């Protein structure tokens, strides 16, 4: 329907929507696209329906239409949920005009938007969805005590079945929701797993999934205007500290957090400079947000004459984290890492903060086996393994964690050194031979302690007879 709304000329044609950059999979089809099913390729769909028109899925347009529908439904009930594109629920309970009247009003609102609809009301989500699908476009109200009887003759394909379950039910002769509801839960779960208990509850009209209302997040803003334009950064930061405190208090007061703020610098003449400040973890801490914003501003050159400043924060959809003191626990380590990462992002370019990952498929040579990946959030930092792998041991002797040891600082390229003293503490040699077909590598690796006790990874190149330092261990 989103495609038809954008291009009305498609309304009179059988239509299918394909997903993916190359539109390889059909994800939806109009009712007149006879024989077309989800999961088909466009070629298969056109073979089933010769006059079919296939269009690419426009997720941005879907989100825009979904937001419009939700805002419209909020006029009919205080709580509205967008469960999926094209599937919406709203709470009609407690309305003085009655459920049927509220449902009729909702259909008029959706019709005014130029959208097709199928609507129904029931005491639970599953019953309401099934009633809308089988109502033939006529709004229907299912009373709470009628849900089980209404669902009984409907096909089991209306259930959210796991792949293969529809065929297994068919082989057992179970084709309607009445059959599922009548079976004892124990034997059904023994054959189909715990998901069968959920099937039985839905078939009986006992769907207990709550409504998840859509909420339009407010944008919290605080502004400070100077009596006279300022050029000094310390004066600017003094005003910003109060703005951040105000915004953070509003976030914390509503049990919300933000992962991004925007600093607006208003110059003389109404010109504005926008400074985005990305946070690695959602927070409502004024001190933490201010610290990152300060680094972002200090990394910029001349800011000019500033007449006013403003801070804007939009709450994110993640709950407010419990920030622990830095006591060495995993939670406190995560918070400390998030703060460090946010400061690095504020001071450096976005691609200047990276994490090194093992890529053993390329090579087991240390300088070739690591891959640099831009690090955007704390979630991208892998946990350190209990036993680091060694790049020079045979695969059969590797520890369980098959990644390069994070404690090893590689030198790229390896640095030429003198041969270690004979009395130096060392382990090795570990013979390494690779790439004989292109650039032969033949080395004897050693772990050597230098006179200060630092542990180094060194090797002797068997091709030139010289010694090199590959890296040091922290």
N, C-alpha and C positions, 0 to 999 in steps of 0.2 A: 504494500500500500504506500510505503514511502516513495518508491520509484514512480508509481502512478501519480502521486501528488506532485512530484517534481516534473514529470513529463506526462500530461493528461492523454497524449495520443496513444499511450500504451494500454489504456483502460479496455479497449475493445479486442485485445489480443491475448492469447494464452501466454502467460508470463512465468519465468522462473528466475530465481536469484542465485547466483554462484558466488562462492567465497574464495578468497585467496588471490595472490597477485596475478595469477594467470587464469583465474576463474575456473578452477578444475573440479569443484564439487558443488552440487546443487544443495542449497540449504533451505529453500522455501519455494513454493509454487502456488499459483492461483488455482481456484477451484476448477476452472475450465481447462487446465493443463492435464488432460486425461492421460493416465499412465505414468506420469512423472512422479518420482519419489525422491526424498532426500537421500543423499549419498551417491546419486548417479553422477556421471560425468556429463557435461553439456552434449557430447556426441550421443550418449545413450538416451538422454532426455529428448533430443530432437528426433531420434529414431522412434521413440514411443509417441511423440506428438510432433508431427512434421511442421506445423505452423508456429512452433514455439519460439518466443523471443527470450533470449538469455541476457540478463544484465548483471553487472558487477554489484556486489553488496557495498552500500555506502554507510559505513558505521557512524560517521560524523552526522549525517542526515538523520539516522535512526536515533542518535542521542538527542538531537534537537527536537524531533517529533515527540520522543518519550517525555522530555521535560515539559513540552507544551501540554501533552495529555495529562500528566500528573498535576500540573497547575490547574487545569480545567476540572479534574476530579476533586481537587481540594475544595472547590466551590460546592460540591455535593456532600462531602463528608470531611471531617477534620483530618483524617489519616488516610493517605493513599500510598500504595506501594507499586513500584515497577519491578515485577518479578523477572521479566525477560522481555525482549523486544516484542511488542504486540500483546503482552499479557500483563494486565493491571488489576489490582484489587483495591477496594476502598471500604471503609467501615461505615455502613449505613445504619448501625444500631443506634437507638436513642433519638432518632429524628422524629419530630412531632407529626410530620405528615405521613409517616408509615413507610415501610420498606419498598412497597410497590411504587409509590409516588417518587421516592428518592431514586429508584432505579430508572424510572421513566425520564426523570430530569437528567440523569447522567447520560442516557442515550441521546437526548436532544443536544446536550453540550458537545458530545463527540461528533454527532452529525453536523453540527455547525462548523466544526473544524475541517469538514470535507473528508472524513475518514469513514470507512466501513466498520461495522462492529457486530459482535455477538455478545449479549449480556445476560447475566443471571445473578440471582441472589440466593445464598444459602448460609447455614451456620458455620461452615468450614470451607477452606480453600478448595479442596479437591472436589467436593460436591458442586460448588459454584462453577468451577472450570468445566466439569463434565456437562452440567446443565447448559452452559453457554455453547458448548461444542455441538450438542444435539438439538438445540432449540430451533434451528432453522432460521435464525435471525429475529425471532420473536422473544422479547425479554420474558424471563420466567422466574418465579419466586418459589423456592423449595423450603417448606417449613422444617424446623429442626427435627421433628419426629418423623418426617417423611424421607429423610436422606437415605436410609438403608433400603427402603422399598424402591425409591427412585433409581438407585445405583444398581440394584440386583440384575436387571436384564441387559445392562450395558456390556460391551465387549471388554475383555481384559486388556486390549491394546491401549486403553485410556490410562492404565497404570504406568508409572515411570519405571518400566521394566529394564533390568540389566540385559546386555546383549546375550541373545540365545535363550532367554527365559520364555519368550513368546512361543518359540517352537517347542520347548519342553512342556509347557502347559498344554499346547495343542495335542501333542502326542499322548498326554494323559487324559484327554477329553475335557479339559478345563478351558472353557471358552467365554464364560461370562463372569461378572463380578460376584454373582450369587454363588457360583461354585467355589470361588476363593474364600468368601466369607463363611461358608458352611464347613470348611475343612478345619480340623483341630490344629492349633498353632504348632504343637510339638512335631508331629509328623511332617508338616509342611516345611518347618525350619530345618528338619533333619535332611530333607532332600534338596532344598533350595538355599539353605543358609539363613542367617539372621535377617536378611533383607525380606524374606517371606513374611515375617511378622509385620513389617511395615505394609506389605501388600494387603494382608488380611485386615489391618486397621483401616486402611483407606477404603477397601471394599465394603466395610461395615459402616462407613460414614463417620469414622472416628479420627479424622485428621486433626491433630492438635498443633499443627504448625502455626505460630502466631503471625500477626501482621507486622511487617517491618516498615514503618511509615517513612516516606520520603521527607527529608528535611532540607530546606534550602539554607546552607550555612551562611551566617552573617559574616560580613567583613568588618573586623574591628580596626578602627583607625583613631589615631591621636595626632594632633597637629600643634605646632608651636610657631608663632610669628615673632620675629625679632623687631625691636623698636627701630634699630638701624641695621642695614645689611652687614653681615659678618663675613670675614675671609679666613679667620683662624680656625683650624680644625678642632682645637680644644673647646672653643665656644660652641661649635656645632655639636660636638659630642656631649657637652653638658646639657644641651637642650634635648638631644636624642635620648639620653639616659632616662629622663622623665617620661618621654613618649613611650619608650619600651616598657617601663614599669606600668604605665596605664594599660597598655595593650595586654601585657602578660597577666595582670590582675583580672582583666575581663575573661581571658582564656581560662585561667585557673578557676575563676568563680563559676564558670559553666561546665567544669570538668572536661575541657577540651584542650587540644594541643595543636601546634602548627609545625610544619616542616619547611616553611618558606615564608619570608617576610619581604616587604618592599619598602625601601627608603626613598622618599620623594624629596628632592632638593628643588625648591622654588627660587629661581634666580630673579633678579630685577628684570622687569619687562615681561613678566608672566612666563618666561621660559622654564621648563621643568626638566630635571635630570632624574631618571629612574635607576636606582641601584638595587638589583635583586640580590637577596641574601639567602642562599640555600643552606639548610640545616641537615646534618646527616641523620639525626634522629628527631622524631616529634617531641616537642618540649613546650612548657609554659614558663620556663625560667627566664626572668628578665635579664639576669646577669649573664647567662649563657648566650642568649640572643644578642645582647649588646656587645659581648666580647667578639663574636663573629662579625657583626656589622662594623665594629671599629676597625678590624683588620681589612675588611672589604673597602672601607673608605680610605684607610691609610695607603692601600696599594694603588689608589688612583692618583693622578697628578693634580694639577690645579683644578679646584672645584669652583672657582669664581666667587662672586659676591652672592651670598645666600640670604634671601629675605625671609624665608620660612622653611620649615621642615615638617614632614609628615611620615608616619609609620603606618603601614597597612599589613594586616595578617588575616589570612583566611584559614579557619580551622580545617584540619585534614580529617580523614575518615578513620583514623586510628585513635584508640583511646589514650588518655593521658598516662604515660609510663610512670612507674614508681622509681624515682631516681634514688638509688642507694648511695650511702657514703662509700668512698673508695676503700673498701675493706678487703679487697682481694678476691671477692666472690665474682662469679661470672657476670652477674648483673652490673656490678660496679666497674668491671673491666670493660664491659660493653659501653657504659656511659662515658668512661674516660676516652675510649677509642672514638666514639661518636663526636665528642668535643674536639679532639685532635684532628679528625678528618674534616670537620666543618671549618676549622681554622685554616687548614691547608687549601681547601677549595676557595676560601675567601681571598687568600694571598696569591694563589697560583691559577693558571689556566685550568679549565675543566679536565683536559687531557694530560695535565701535568702530574696528577695523582694516580698512580697505577699500583697494581698488585702483580706479583710474579707467580705464575702458575706453571706446573710441570706439563710438558708436552712430550711424553716419552715415545709417542708414535713417530716423531721426527727423528730422534736420535737419543742415545744415552750419553752423548758427550755433553758435559755440563754447560758449556757456552752455547750449545745449540738446543738444549732440551727445555729451556724456560721460555714462557710466553708472557708478554706484558699485556695486561688488561686494564682499561680505565676503571677506577674504583669510584663508584657513585655513592654507595651507602655502606653502613656497617654490615649489612647482610651479605655483602660480597667478600667479606674477609673470612677465609676458611679457618677452622680451628686447627691449632698446631697438633700434629700427631704425637702420640706418646713415644713412638720409636721412629725417628726419621730414617728415610730410605737412603741408601748409598748409591751414587751413580756408577760405582766401579765394581760392585759385587755382582756375581752372576744372578740371573733372575730367580733361580731356585733358592738362593741364600738371602734374598731381600726380606726385610721386615714386612709386617702385614700392611703398613701404610705406604702405598706405592706413590709417594710424591717426594719432590726434592726437599731436603731439610730446610725449613725457614730460617734456622740459625746460621746457615752458611752464607757469607757475603762473598759473592763471586767477583772476580776481577776480569773484566772483558776489555781488551784481550789479556790473557795471562801475562804476568810480569816476570821477566828474566831475573833469576837469583843465582847466587853461588851455591855450590853443592853443600847440603847440610853437613855439619860436623859428624864424624863417626860416632861420637858419644851422645849425640842428640837423641832424646826419647822419640821413638818412631814406631809406627805400625805399617806393615807392608813388606814387600811390594804387592800391589794388586794390578795384574796385567790387564790392559785395555787395548783392544784392537777393533777398528771400525772403518767403514767407508773405503775399503780397499778398491772399490770400483770407480771412485772419483777422486777424492782427496784422502789418501791413506792416513790413518791416525794410529800410531803405535806408542803407547805410553806405559810407564810403571808409576802407579800412584802410591803416595805415602801420606799418612797423617803424622805430622812432625810438630813437636813442641819447641818453640824458639827459646832463647835464654831467659826471657821474661815470663815464660810459662804459657804464652798464648798458643793456641792450637791452630795449625795451618794445614791446608790441603795443598800438597805440592806434587809435582810429577817430573819424571825424567823422560824427555822425548827420545825414544829409541832411534829415531831417524837422524837427528842431528847431535845426540849425546848431551844436550844442554838441559839445565834444570829450570823449572818455572813454578811460580806460585799461582795456584788456581783460585784460592780464596782463603778467608779466615773464618773461624767459628766464634760466635759470640759467647 
